[in-house]
Amino acid sequence: MIHNGLEVNVGLLIIRLVVGLTFMGHGTQKLFGWFGGAGPQNTGKWLESLGIQSRGMFFAVAAGLFELVGGLLFAAGFMTLIGSTLIVIVMIDAIIAVHGPNGYWMDRGGFEYNLVLIAVVIGVALVGPGQFTYPFSI
């Protein structure tokens, strides 16, 4: 099947918006408690329960900022490599700290979904964000 530029660019836009906005939402859950999130204090306590020790709130804020900024950059298609890198760092951390010990499959609490997200953001970073990016030159 031959694709024209419009199909490729719309496809990349859909991927960037869904993944980027989702990460922005997760970041605001950690930073501000929005969308039913725990906020920085409760997220920090949860991280400490995982063994982060006394720096749980610091890492909660750091993860929230990485998700918010990474998601914003990725969704906008602006400095996509940096946005993707921030997202990959958070996903690797989630694999190491939470999901890795549970194996691969998500239905057992594993890292399957984290790995899929890593593949998507790296793929977009390598291919490029497409035409429909900040400053929205259509």
Disulfide bonds with the S-S distance in Angstrom:
none
